[in-house]
């Protein structure tokens, strides 16, 4: 039911969860640079997975461990292979 409270909550989620988050991200990119910011963004799936297991009680199955390993390998490749020679 879309009453005034539901519409207000929806607008709050859109503004805080999207607009404010992107604003903070772009301000952070200005401060630390695009290279480091891309590494922080790349670690988000890994941290979301860890927090889901810790706080939500999710159980891992074999495929989840494979995905976690793939994310970790990708982060290592980005960190090591992304260094520029200046």
PDB file with one MODEL, atoms N, CA, C and O in Angstrom:
MODEL        1
ATOM      1  N   UNK A   1       0.854  -1.169   0.000  1.00  0.00           N
ATOM      2  CA  UNK A   1       0.000   0.000   0.000  1.00  0.00           C
ATOM      3  C   UNK A   1       0.903   1.236   0.000  1.00  0.00           C
ATOM      4  O   UNK A   1       1.741   1.411   0.885  1.00  0.00           O
ATOM      5  N   UNK A   2       0.717   2.071  -0.993  1.00  0.00           N
ATOM      6  CA  UNK A   2       1.537   3.266  -1.142  1.00  0.00           C
ATOM      7  C   UNK A   2       0.879   4.464  -0.457  1.00  0.00           C
ATOM      8  O   UNK A   2       0.222   5.278  -1.106  1.00  0.00           O
ATOM      9  N   UNK A   3       1.061   4.561   0.843  1.00  0.00           N
ATOM     10  CA  UNK A   3       0.578   5.729   1.561  1.00  0.00           C
ATOM     11  C   UNK A   3       1.723   6.747   1.668  1.00  0.00           C
ATOM     12  O   UNK A   3       2.801   6.529   1.115  1.00  0.00           O
ATOM     13  N   UNK A   4       1.488   7.839   2.368  1.00  0.00           N
ATOM     14  CA  UNK A   4       2.507   8.883   2.470  1.00  0.00           C
ATOM     15  C   UNK A   4       3.766   8.383   3.164  1.00  0.00           C
ATOM     16  O   UNK A   4       4.874   8.781   2.805  1.00  0.00           O
ATOM     17  N   UNK A   5       3.605   7.528   4.141  1.00  0.00           N
ATOM     18  CA  UNK A   5       4.773   6.992   4.850  1.00  0.00           C
ATOM     19  C   UNK A   5       5.616   6.124   3.931  1.00  0.00           C
ATOM     20  O   UNK A   5       6.842   6.236   3.933  1.00  0.00           O
ATOM     21  N   UNK A   6       4.984   5.264   3.149  1.00  0.00           N
ATOM     22  CA  UNK A   6       5.711   4.394   2.228  1.00  0.00           C
ATOM     23  C   UNK A   6       6.425   5.216   1.161  1.00  0.00           C
ATOM     24  O   UNK A   6       7.571   4.928   0.816  1.00  0.00           O
ATOM     25  N   UNK A   7       5.762   6.224   0.645  1.00  0.00           N
ATOM     26  CA  UNK A   7       6.391   7.086  -0.361  1.00  0.00           C
ATOM     27  C   UNK A   7       7.564   7.839   0.250  1.00  0.00           C
ATOM     28  O   UNK A   7       8.610   7.969  -0.388  1.00  0.00           O
ATOM     29  N   UNK A   8       7.411   8.336   1.468  1.00  0.00           N
ATOM     30  CA  UNK A   8       8.509   9.017   2.148  1.00  0.00           C
ATOM     31  C   UNK A   8       9.699   8.107   2.382  1.00  0.00           C
ATOM     32  O   UNK A   8      10.843   8.524   2.201  1.00  0.00           O
ATOM     33  N   UNK A   9       9.446   6.873   2.781  1.00  0.00           N
ATOM     34  CA  UNK A   9      10.529   5.915   2.999  1.00  0.00           C
ATOM     35  C   UNK A   9      11.224   5.568   1.679  1.00  0.00           C
ATOM     36  O   UNK A   9      12.446   5.431   1.626  1.00  0.00           O
ATOM     37  N   UNK A  10      10.434   5.429   0.628  1.00  0.00           N
ATOM     38  CA  UNK A  10      11.003   5.136  -0.690  1.00  0.00           C
ATOM     39  C   UNK A  10      11.916   6.266  -1.147  1.00  0.00           C
ATOM     40  O   UNK A  10      13.020   6.024  -1.635  1.00  0.00           O
ATOM     41  N   UNK A  11      11.451   7.499  -0.986  1.00  0.00           N
ATOM     42  CA  UNK A  11      12.256   8.655  -1.368  1.00  0.00           C
ATOM     43  C   UNK A  11      13.534   8.718  -0.533  1.00  0.00           C
ATOM     44  O   UNK A  11      14.598   9.054  -1.052  1.00  0.00           O
ATOM     45  N   UNK A  12      13.435   8.398   0.747  1.00  0.00           N
ATOM     46  CA  UNK A  12      14.608   8.385   1.619  1.00  0.00           C
ATOM     47  C   UNK A  12      15.618   7.337   1.161  1.00  0.00           C
ATOM     48  O   UNK A  12      16.819   7.606   1.131  1.00  0.00           O
ATOM     49  N   UNK A  13      15.145   6.158   0.809  1.00  0.00           N
ATOM     50  CA  UNK A  13      16.048   5.106   0.332  1.00  0.00           C
ATOM     51  C   UNK A  13      16.728   5.530  -0.966  1.00  0.00           C
ATOM     52  O   UNK A  13      17.926   5.314  -1.145  1.00  0.00           O
ATOM     53  N   UNK A  14      15.964   6.131  -1.864  1.00  0.00           N
ATOM     54  CA  UNK A  14      16.531   6.574  -3.137  1.00  0.00           C
ATOM     55  C   UNK A  14      17.564   7.664  -2.912  1.00  0.00           C
ATOM     56  O   UNK A  14      18.664   7.607  -3.463  1.00  0.00           O
ATOM     57  N   UNK A  15      17.214   8.658  -2.104  1.00  0.00           N
ATOM     58  CA  UNK A  15      18.138   9.777  -1.898  1.00  0.00           C
ATOM     59  C   UNK A  15      19.369   9.382  -1.105  1.00  0.00           C
ATOM     60  O   UNK A  15      20.490   9.703  -1.497  1.00  0.00           O
ATOM     61  N   UNK A  16      19.173   8.690   0.005  1.00  0.00           N
ATOM     62  CA  UNK A  16      20.315   8.330   0.848  1.00  0.00           C
ATOM     63  C   UNK A  16      21.099   7.172   0.240  1.00  0.00           C
ATOM     64  O   UNK A  16      22.329   7.200   0.190  1.00  0.00           O
ATOM     65  N   UNK A  17      20.381   6.165  -0.217  1.00  0.00           N
ATOM     66  CA  UNK A  17      21.043   4.960  -0.710  1.00  0.00           C
ATOM     67  C   UNK A  17      21.675   5.103  -2.070  1.00  0.00           C
ATOM     68  O   UNK A  17      22.581   4.341  -2.409  1.00  0.00           O
ATOM     69  N   UNK A  18      21.228   6.052  -2.855  1.00  0.00           N
ATOM     70  CA  UNK A  18      21.769   6.199  -4.200  1.00  0.00           C
ATOM     71  C   UNK A  18      22.508   7.515  -4.356  1.00  0.00           C
ATOM     72  O   UNK A  18      23.712   7.527  -4.611  1.00  0.00           O
ATOM     73  N   UNK A  19      21.809   8.601  -4.207  1.00  0.00           N
ATOM     74  CA  UNK A  19      22.414   9.906  -4.460  1.00  0.00           C
ATOM     75  C   UNK A  19      23.545  10.189  -3.480  1.00  0.00           C
ATOM     76  O   UNK A  19      24.642  10.558  -3.899  1.00  0.00           O
ATOM     77  N   UNK A  20      23.302  10.024  -2.194  1.00  0.00           N
ATOM     78  CA  UNK A  20      24.336  10.296  -1.200  1.00  0.00           C
ATOM     79  C   UNK A  20      25.512   9.327  -1.342  1.00  0.00           C
ATOM     80  O   UNK A  20      26.667   9.720  -1.179  1.00  0.00           O
ATOM     81  N   UNK A  21      25.219   8.076  -1.642  1.00  0.00           N
ATOM     82  CA  UNK A  21      26.297   7.094  -1.788  1.00  0.00           C
ATOM     83  C   UNK A  21      27.198   7.438  -2.975  1.00  0.00           C
ATOM     84  O   UNK A  21      28.422   7.380  -2.862  1.00  0.00           O
ATOM     85  N   UNK A  22      26.598   7.793  -4.107  1.00  0.00           N
ATOM     86  CA  UNK A  22      27.414   8.168  -5.264  1.00  0.00           C
ATOM     87  C   UNK A  22      28.174   9.463  -5.029  1.00  0.00           C
ATOM     88  O   UNK A  22      29.320   9.592  -5.458  1.00  0.00           O
ATOM     89  N   UNK A  23      27.557  10.418  -4.358  1.00  0.00           N
ATOM     90  CA  UNK A  23      28.253  11.655  -4.040  1.00  0.00           C
ATOM     91  C   UNK A  23      29.484  11.369  -3.176  1.00  0.00           C
ATOM     92  O   UNK A  23      30.571  11.880  -3.446  1.00  0.00           O
ATOM     93  N   UNK A  24      29.307  10.556  -2.146  1.00  0.00           N
ATOM     94  CA  UNK A  24      30.438  10.206  -1.275  1.00  0.00           C
ATOM     95  C   UNK A  24      31.518   9.451  -2.045  1.00  0.00           C
ATOM     96  O   UNK A  24      32.708   9.677  -1.828  1.00  0.00           O
ATOM     97  N   UNK A  25      31.104   8.554  -2.945  1.00  0.00           N
ATOM     98  CA  UNK A  25      32.080   7.807  -3.731  1.00  0.00           C
ATOM     99  C   UNK A  25      32.902   8.747  -4.606  1.00  0.00           C
ATOM    100  O   UNK A  25      34.126   8.637  -4.658  1.00  0.00           O
ATOM    101  N   UNK A  26      32.234   9.670  -5.291  1.00  0.00           N
ATOM    102  CA  UNK A  26      32.966  10.565  -6.180  1.00  0.00           C
ATOM    103  C   UNK A  26      33.851  11.542  -5.420  1.00  0.00           C
ATOM    104  O   UNK A  26      34.911  11.929  -5.912  1.00  0.00           O
ATOM    105  N   UNK A  27      33.434  11.940  -4.240  1.00  0.00           N
ATOM    106  CA  UNK A  27      34.311  12.764  -3.402  1.00  0.00           C
ATOM    107  C   UNK A  27      35.536  11.958  -2.969  1.00  0.00           C
ATOM    108  O   UNK A  27      36.648  12.485  -2.918  1.00  0.00           O
ATOM    109  N   UNK A  28      35.327  10.683  -2.661  1.00  0.00           N
ATOM    110  CA  UNK A  28      36.452   9.816  -2.305  1.00  0.00           C
ATOM    111  C   UNK A  28      37.410   9.612  -3.463  1.00  0.00           C
ATOM    112  O   UNK A  28      38.625   9.565  -3.268  1.00  0.00           O
ATOM    113  N   UNK A  29      36.864   9.490  -4.679  1.00  0.00           N
ATOM    114  CA  UNK A  29      37.717   9.347  -5.863  1.00  0.00           C
ATOM    115  C   UNK A  29      38.590  10.583  -6.030  1.00  0.00           C
ATOM    116  O   UNK A  29      39.759  10.476  -6.399  1.00  0.00           O
ATOM    117  N   UNK A  30      38.029  11.747  -5.760  1.00  0.00           N
ATOM    118  CA  UNK A  30      38.824  12.980  -5.838  1.00  0.00           C
ATOM    119  C   UNK A  30      39.968  12.956  -4.834  1.00  0.00           C
ATOM    120  O   UNK A  30      41.062  13.444  -5.118  1.00  0.00           O
ATOM    121  N   UNK A  31      39.714  12.389  -3.663  1.00  0.00           N
ATOM    122  CA  UNK A  31      40.731  12.392  -2.606  1.00  0.00           C
ATOM    123  C   UNK A  31      41.826  11.350  -2.835  1.00  0.00           C
ATOM    124  O   UNK A  31      43.007  11.661  -2.677  1.00  0.00           O
ATOM    125  N   UNK A  32      41.462  10.129  -3.200  1.00  0.00           N
ATOM    126  CA  UNK A  32      42.465   9.054  -3.278  1.00  0.00           C
ATOM    127  C   UNK A  32      42.839   8.672  -4.697  1.00  0.00           C
ATOM    128  O   UNK A  32      43.792   7.917  -4.892  1.00  0.00           O
ATOM    129  N   UNK A  33      42.117   9.169  -5.698  1.00  0.00           N
ATOM    130  CA  UNK A  33      42.434   8.861  -7.084  1.00  0.00           C
ATOM    131  C   UNK A  33      41.652   7.667  -7.593  1.00  0.00           C
ATOM    132  O   UNK A  33      41.174   6.843  -6.814  1.00  0.00           O
ATOM    133  N   UNK A  34      41.527   7.584  -8.911  1.00  0.00           N
ATOM    134  CA  UNK A  34      40.700   6.527  -9.504  1.00  0.00           C
ATOM    135  C   UNK A  34      41.270   5.118  -9.356  1.00  0.00           C
ATOM    136  O   UNK A  34      40.507   4.157  -9.272  1.00  0.00           O
ATOM    137  N   UNK A  35      42.582   4.978  -9.324  1.00  0.00           N
ATOM    138  CA  UNK A  35      43.190   3.650  -9.207  1.00  0.00           C
ATOM    139  C   UNK A  35      42.857   2.970  -7.894  1.00  0.00           C
ATOM    140  O   UNK A  35      42.406   1.826  -7.870  1.00  0.00           O
ATOM    141  N   UNK A  36      43.084   3.681  -6.807  1.00  0.00           N
ATOM    142  CA  UNK A  36      42.787   3.124  -5.488  1.00  0.00           C
ATOM    143  C   UNK A  36      41.286   2.969  -5.286  1.00  0.00           C
ATOM    144  O   UNK A  36      40.833   2.013  -4.656  1.00  0.00           O
ATOM    145  N   UNK A  37      40.519   3.912  -5.823  1.00  0.00           N
ATOM    146  CA  UNK A  37      39.060   3.822  -5.679  1.00  0.00           C
ATOM    147  C   UNK A  37      38.521   2.578  -6.376  1.00  0.00           C
ATOM    148  O   UNK A  37      37.605   1.936  -5.862  1.00  0.00           O
ATOM    149  N   UNK A  38      39.066   2.227  -7.528  1.00  0.00           N
ATOM    150  CA  UNK A  38      38.589   1.035  -8.235  1.00  0.00           C
ATOM    151  C   UNK A  38      38.903  -0.234  -7.451  1.00  0.00           C
ATOM    152  O   UNK A  38      38.137  -1.196  -7.497  1.00  0.00           O
ATOM    153  N   UNK A  39      40.018  -0.243  -6.736  1.00  0.00           N
ATOM    154  CA  UNK A  39      40.322  -1.403  -5.888  1.00  0.00           C
ATOM    155  C   UNK A  39      39.345  -1.508  -4.720  1.00  0.00           C
ATOM    156  O   UNK A  39      38.915  -2.603  -4.359  1.00  0.00           O
ATOM    157  N   UNK A  40      39.000  -0.370  -4.134  1.00  0.00           N
ATOM    158  CA  UNK A  40      38.026  -0.394  -3.032  1.00  0.00           C
ATOM    159  C   UNK A  40      36.659  -0.856  -3.522  1.00  0.00           C
ATOM    160  O   UNK A  40      35.962  -1.590  -2.821  1.00  0.00           O
ATOM    161  N   UNK A  41      36.276  -0.431  -4.715  1.00  0.00           N
ATOM    162  CA  UNK A  41      34.991  -0.854  -5.266  1.00  0.00           C
ATOM    163  C   UNK A  41      35.020  -2.347  -5.585  1.00  0.00           C
ATOM    164  O   UNK A  41      34.011  -3.037  -5.434  1.00  0.00           O
ATOM    165  N   UNK A  42      36.162  -2.838  -6.021  1.00  0.00           N
ATOM    166  CA  UNK A  42      36.279  -4.256  -6.367  1.00  0.00           C
ATOM    167  C   UNK A  42      36.181  -5.164  -5.154  1.00  0.00           C
ATOM    168  O   UNK A  42      35.791  -6.324  -5.285  1.00  0.00           O
ATOM    169  N   UNK A  43      36.523  -4.668  -3.992  1.00  0.00           N
ATOM    170  CA  UNK A  43      36.477  -5.493  -2.784  1.00  0.00           C
ATOM    171  C   UNK A  43      35.068  -5.556  -2.186  1.00  0.00           C
ATOM    172  O   UNK A  43      34.819  -6.332  -1.264  1.00  0.00           O
ATOM    173  N   UNK A  44      34.151  -4.743  -2.708  1.00  0.00           N
ATOM    174  CA  UNK A  44      32.782  -4.702  -2.163  1.00  0.00           C
ATOM    175  C   UNK A  44      32.086  -6.062  -2.174  1.00  0.00           C
ATOM    176  O   UNK A  44      31.488  -6.420  -1.160  1.00  0.00           O
ATOM    177  N   UNK A  45      32.127  -6.851  -3.270  1.00  0.00           N
ATOM    178  CA  UNK A  45      31.458  -8.167  -3.217  1.00  0.00           C
ATOM    179  C   UNK A  45      32.037  -9.092  -2.153  1.00  0.00           C
ATOM    180  O   UNK A  45      31.305  -9.848  -1.514  1.00  0.00           O
ATOM    181  N   UNK A  46      33.333  -9.030  -1.969  1.00  0.00           N
ATOM    182  CA  UNK A  46      33.979  -9.862  -0.950  1.00  0.00           C
ATOM    183  C   UNK A  46      33.516  -9.465   0.445  1.00  0.00           C
ATOM    184  O   UNK A  46      33.190 -10.329   1.259  1.00  0.00           O
ATOM    185  N   UNK A  47      33.484  -8.170   0.726  1.00  0.00           N
ATOM    186  CA  UNK A  47      33.057  -7.711   2.043  1.00  0.00           C
ATOM    187  C   UNK A  47      31.567  -7.977   2.264  1.00  0.00           C
ATOM    188  O   UNK A  47      31.158  -8.327   3.371  1.00  0.00           O
ATOM    189  N   UNK A  48      30.762  -7.815   1.226  1.00  0.00           N
ATOM    190  CA  UNK A  48      29.332  -8.104   1.360  1.00  0.00           C
ATOM    191  C   UNK A  48      29.108  -9.570   1.690  1.00  0.00           C
ATOM    192  O   UNK A  48      28.232  -9.904   2.488  1.00  0.00           O
ATOM    193  N   UNK A  49      29.889 -10.437   1.082  1.00  0.00           N
ATOM    194  CA  UNK A  49      29.775 -11.871   1.356  1.00  0.00           C
ATOM    195  C   UNK A  49      30.176 -12.183   2.795  1.00  0.00           C
ATOM    196  O   UNK A  49      29.488 -12.929   3.491  1.00  0.00           O
ATOM    197  N   UNK A  50      31.275 -11.618   3.226  1.00  0.00           N
ATOM    198  CA  UNK A  50      31.748 -11.874   4.587  1.00  0.00           C
ATOM    199  C   UNK A  50      30.736 -11.360   5.611  1.00  0.00           C
ATOM    200  O   UNK A  50      30.432 -12.049   6.585  1.00  0.00           O
ATOM    201  N   UNK A  51      30.212 -10.145   5.390  1.00  0.00           N
ATOM    202  CA  UNK A  51      29.235  -9.587   6.330  1.00  0.00           C
ATOM    203  C   UNK A  51      27.933 -10.378   6.323  1.00  0.00           C
ATOM    204  O   UNK A  51      27.285 -10.510   7.362  1.00  0.00           O
ATOM    205  N   UNK A  52      27.542 -10.905   5.166  1.00  0.00           N
ATOM    206  CA  UNK A  52      26.324 -11.714   5.103  1.00  0.00           C
ATOM    207  C   UNK A  52      26.477 -12.981   5.939  1.00  0.00           C
ATOM    208  O   UNK A  52      25.547 -13.387   6.636  1.00  0.00           O
ATOM    209  N   UNK A  53      27.630 -13.592   5.867  1.00  0.00           N
ATOM    210  CA  UNK A  53      27.873 -14.804   6.656  1.00  0.00           C
ATOM    211  C   UNK A  53      27.935 -14.466   8.146  1.00  0.00           C
ATOM    212  O   UNK A  53      27.378 -15.183   8.977  1.00  0.00           O
ATOM    213  N   UNK A  54      28.619 -13.367   8.474  1.00  0.00           N
ATOM    214  CA  UNK A  54      28.807 -13.011   9.880  1.00  0.00           C
ATOM    215  C   UNK A  54      27.507 -12.546  10.544  1.00  0.00           C
ATOM    216  O   UNK A  54      27.181 -12.980  11.649  1.00  0.00           O
ATOM    217  N   UNK A  55      26.775 -11.674   9.874  1.00  0.00           N
ATOM    218  CA  UNK A  55      25.641 -11.023  10.528  1.00  0.00           C
ATOM    219  C   UNK A  55      24.284 -11.611  10.175  1.00  0.00           C
ATOM    220  O   UNK A  55      23.337 -11.479  10.950  1.00  0.00           O
ATOM    221  N   UNK A  56      24.175 -12.258   9.020  1.00  0.00           N
ATOM    222  CA  UNK A  56      22.876 -12.788   8.601  1.00  0.00           C
ATOM    223  C   UNK A  56      22.781 -14.295   8.777  1.00  0.00           C
ATOM    224  O   UNK A  56      21.706 -14.874   8.622  1.00  0.00           O
ATOM    225  N   UNK A  57      23.899 -14.931   9.100  1.00  0.00           N
ATOM    226  CA  UNK A  57      23.878 -16.365   9.341  1.00  0.00           C
ATOM    227  C   UNK A  57      23.762 -17.206   8.080  1.00  0.00           C
ATOM    228  O   UNK A  57      23.307 -18.348   8.143  1.00  0.00           O
ATOM    229  N   UNK A  58      24.166 -16.662   6.936  1.00  0.00           N
ATOM    230  CA  UNK A  58      24.093 -17.427   5.692  1.00  0.00           C
ATOM    231  C   UNK A  58      25.092 -18.585   5.742  1.00  0.00           C
ATOM    232  O   UNK A  58      26.167 -18.468   6.332  1.00  0.00           O
ATOM    233  N   UNK A  59      24.731 -19.672   5.131  1.00  0.00           N
ATOM    234  CA  UNK A  59      25.604 -20.847   5.076  1.00  0.00           C
ATOM    235  C   UNK A  59      26.250 -20.936   3.697  1.00  0.00           C
ATOM    236  O   UNK A  59      25.603 -20.710   2.674  1.00  0.00           O
ATOM    237  N   UNK A  60      27.530 -21.268   3.692  1.00  0.00           N
ATOM    238  CA  UNK A  60      28.265 -21.405   2.435  1.00  0.00           C
ATOM    239  C   UNK A  60      28.153 -22.832   1.916  1.00  0.00           C
ATOM    240  O   UNK A  60      28.143 -23.789   2.690  1.00  0.00           O
ATOM    241  N   UNK A  61      28.069 -22.957   0.612  1.00  0.00           N
ATOM    242  CA  UNK A  61      28.166 -24.246  -0.062  1.00  0.00           C
ATOM    243  C   UNK A  61      29.398 -24.182  -0.959  1.00  0.00           C
ATOM    244  O   UNK A  61      30.040 -23.136  -1.062  1.00  0.00           O
ATOM    245  N   UNK A  62      29.726 -25.284  -1.599  1.00  0.00           N
ATOM    246  CA  UNK A  62      30.964 -25.385  -2.368  1.00  0.00           C
ATOM    247  C   UNK A  62      31.070 -24.305  -3.439  1.00  0.00           C
ATOM    248  O   UNK A  62      32.139 -23.720  -3.614  1.00  0.00           O
ATOM    249  N   UNK A  63      29.996 -24.034  -4.150  1.00  0.00           N
ATOM    250  CA  UNK A  63      30.019 -23.035  -5.221  1.00  0.00           C
ATOM    251  C   UNK A  63      30.320 -21.645  -4.656  1.00  0.00           C
ATOM    252  O   UNK A  63      30.975 -20.839  -5.316  1.00  0.00           O
ATOM    253  N   UNK A  64      29.853 -21.364  -3.455  1.00  0.00           N
ATOM    254  CA  UNK A  64      30.133 -20.080  -2.816  1.00  0.00           C
ATOM    255  C   UNK A  64      31.634 -19.914  -2.556  1.00  0.00           C
ATOM    256  O   UNK A  64      32.184 -18.827  -2.732  1.00  0.00           O
ATOM    257  N   UNK A  65      32.275 -20.980  -2.145  1.00  0.00           N
ATOM    258  CA  UNK A  65      33.721 -20.906  -1.921  1.00  0.00           C
ATOM    259  C   UNK A  65      34.473 -20.686  -3.230  1.00  0.00           C
ATOM    260  O   UNK A  65      35.470 -19.965  -3.256  1.00  0.00           O
ATOM    261  N   UNK A  66      34.011 -21.292  -4.302  1.00  0.00           N
ATOM    262  CA  UNK A  66      34.642 -21.076  -5.613  1.00  0.00           C
ATOM    263  C   UNK A  66      34.488 -19.608  -6.020  1.00  0.00           C
ATOM    264  O   UNK A  66      35.446 -18.990  -6.486  1.00  0.00           O
ATOM    265  N   UNK A  67      33.294 -19.051  -5.846  1.00  0.00           N
ATOM    266  CA  UNK A  67      33.076 -17.641  -6.164  1.00  0.00           C
ATOM    267  C   UNK A  67      33.933 -16.727  -5.314  1.00  0.00           C
ATOM    268  O   UNK A  67      34.481 -15.748  -5.822  1.00  0.00           O
ATOM    269  N   UNK A  68      34.059 -17.024  -4.035  1.00  0.00           N
ATOM    270  CA  UNK A  68      34.896 -16.240  -3.140  1.00  0.00           C
ATOM    271  C   UNK A  68      36.358 -16.296  -3.576  1.00  0.00           C
ATOM    272  O   UNK A  68      37.063 -15.287  -3.537  1.00  0.00           O
ATOM    273  N   UNK A  69      36.806 -17.470  -3.989  1.00  0.00           N
ATOM    274  CA  UNK A  69      38.177 -17.611  -4.477  1.00  0.00           C
ATOM    275  C   UNK A  69      38.380 -16.813  -5.769  1.00  0.00           C
ATOM    276  O   UNK A  69      39.425 -16.189  -5.954  1.00  0.00           O
ATOM    277  N   UNK A  70      37.397 -16.832  -6.652  1.00  0.00           N
ATOM    278  CA  UNK A  70      37.504 -16.073  -7.906  1.00  0.00           C
ATOM    279  C   UNK A  70      37.588 -14.572  -7.628  1.00  0.00           C
ATOM    280  O   UNK A  70      38.381 -13.873  -8.259  1.00  0.00           O
ATOM    281  N   UNK A  71      36.788 -14.074  -6.701  1.00  0.00           N
ATOM    282  CA  UNK A  71      36.831 -12.658  -6.346  1.00  0.00           C
ATOM    283  C   UNK A  71      38.193 -12.300  -5.759  1.00  0.00           C
ATOM    284  O   UNK A  71      38.764 -11.260  -6.089  1.00  0.00           O
ATOM    285  N   UNK A  72      38.705 -13.158  -4.894  1.00  0.00           N
ATOM    286  CA  UNK A  72      39.998 -12.899  -4.264  1.00  0.00           C
ATOM    287  C   UNK A  72      41.116 -12.881  -5.296  1.00  0.00           C
ATOM    288  O   UNK A  72      41.977 -12.003  -5.259  1.00  0.00           O
ATOM    289  N   UNK A  73      41.112 -13.840  -6.215  1.00  0.00           N
ATOM    290  CA  UNK A  73      42.133 -13.883  -7.269  1.00  0.00           C
ATOM    291  C   UNK A  73      42.041 -12.639  -8.147  1.00  0.00           C
ATOM    292  O   UNK A  73      43.066 -12.064  -8.516  1.00  0.00           O
ATOM    293  N   UNK A  74      40.820 -12.219  -8.483  1.00  0.00           N
ATOM    294  CA  UNK A  74      40.639 -11.028  -9.302  1.00  0.00           C
ATOM    295  C   UNK A  74      41.187  -9.792  -8.595  1.00  0.00           C
ATOM    296  O   UNK A  74      41.825  -8.950  -9.227  1.00  0.00           O
ATOM    297  N   UNK A  75      40.945  -9.675  -7.288  1.00  0.00           N
ATOM    298  CA  UNK A  75      41.469  -8.536  -6.546  1.00  0.00           C
ATOM    299  C   UNK A  75      42.990  -8.530  -6.519  1.00  0.00           C
ATOM    300  O   UNK A  75      43.613  -7.476  -6.639  1.00  0.00           O
ATOM    301  N   UNK A  76      43.581  -9.697  -6.364  1.00  0.00           N
ATOM    302  CA  UNK A  76      45.042  -9.793  -6.370  1.00  0.00           C
ATOM    303  C   UNK A  76      45.585  -9.411  -7.740  1.00  0.00           C
ATOM    304  O   UNK A  76      46.571  -8.679  -7.828  1.00  0.00           O
ATOM    305  N   UNK A  77      44.961  -9.890  -8.804  1.00  0.00           N
ATOM    306  CA  UNK A  77      45.412  -9.547 -10.151  1.00  0.00           C
ATOM    307  C   UNK A  77      45.276  -8.050 -10.418  1.00  0.00           C
ATOM    308  O   UNK A  77      46.148  -7.456 -11.051  1.00  0.00           O
ATOM    309  N   UNK A  78      44.211  -7.444  -9.951  1.00  0.00           N
ATOM    310  CA  UNK A  78      44.041  -5.997 -10.129  1.00  0.00           C
ATOM    311  C   UNK A  78      45.106  -5.221  -9.365  1.00  0.00           C
ATOM    312  O   UNK A  78      45.666  -4.251  -9.876  1.00  0.00           O
ATOM    313  N   UNK A  79      45.380  -5.655  -8.135  1.00  0.00           N
ATOM    314  CA  UNK A  79      46.336  -4.931  -7.316  1.00  0.00           C
ATOM    315  C   UNK A  79      47.740  -5.077  -7.847  1.00  0.00           C
ATOM    316  O   UNK A  79      48.491  -4.102  -7.863  1.00  0.00           O
ATOM    317  N   UNK A  80      48.122  -6.272  -8.287  1.00  0.00           N
ATOM    318  CA  UNK A  80      49.489  -6.509  -8.748  1.00  0.00           C
ATOM    319  C   UNK A  80      49.661  -6.066 -10.187  1.00  0.00           C
ATOM    320  O   UNK A  80      50.651  -5.414 -10.518  1.00  0.00           O
ATOM    321  N   UNK A  81      48.727  -6.406 -11.037  1.00  0.00           N
ATOM    322  CA  UNK A  81      48.850  -6.092 -12.469  1.00  0.00           C
ATOM    323  C   UNK A  81      48.517  -4.656 -12.811  1.00  0.00           C
ATOM    324  O   UNK A  81      48.832  -4.198 -13.909  1.00  0.00           O
ATOM    325  N   UNK A  82      47.888  -3.935 -11.899  1.00  0.00           N
ATOM    326  CA  UNK A  82      47.469  -2.587 -12.208  1.00  0.00           C
ATOM    327  C   UNK A  82      48.484  -1.512 -11.870  1.00  0.00           C
ATOM    328  O   UNK A  82      48.207  -0.326 -12.050  1.00  0.00           O
ATOM    329  N   UNK A  83      49.655  -1.903 -11.384  1.00  0.00           N
ATOM    330  CA  UNK A  83      50.658  -0.905 -11.026  1.00  0.00           C
ATOM    331  C   UNK A  83      51.240  -0.300 -12.274  1.00  0.00           C
ATOM    332  O   UNK A  83      51.641  -1.017 -13.191  1.00  0.00           O
ATOM    333  N   UNK A  84      51.292   1.042 -12.320  1.00  0.00           N
ATOM    334  CA  UNK A  84      51.853   1.718 -13.480  1.00  0.00           C
ATOM    335  C   UNK A  84      53.337   2.001 -13.235  1.00  0.00           C
ATOM    336  O   UNK A  84      53.764   2.260 -12.110  1.00  0.00           O
ATOM    337  N   UNK A  85      54.100   1.943 -14.311  1.00  0.00           N
ATOM    338  CA  UNK A  85      55.542   2.207 -14.222  1.00  0.00           C
ATOM    339  C   UNK A  85      55.778   3.645 -14.680  1.00  0.00           C
ATOM    340  O   UNK A  85      55.636   3.957 -15.862  1.00  0.00           O
ATOM    341  N   UNK A  86      56.135   4.510 -13.743  1.00  0.00           N
ATOM    342  CA  UNK A  86      56.359   5.915 -14.075  1.00  0.00           C
ATOM    343  C   UNK A  86      57.772   6.294 -13.777  1.00  0.00           C
ATOM    344  O   UNK A  86      58.161   7.443 -13.989  1.00  0.00           O
TER     345      UNK A  86
ENDMDL
END
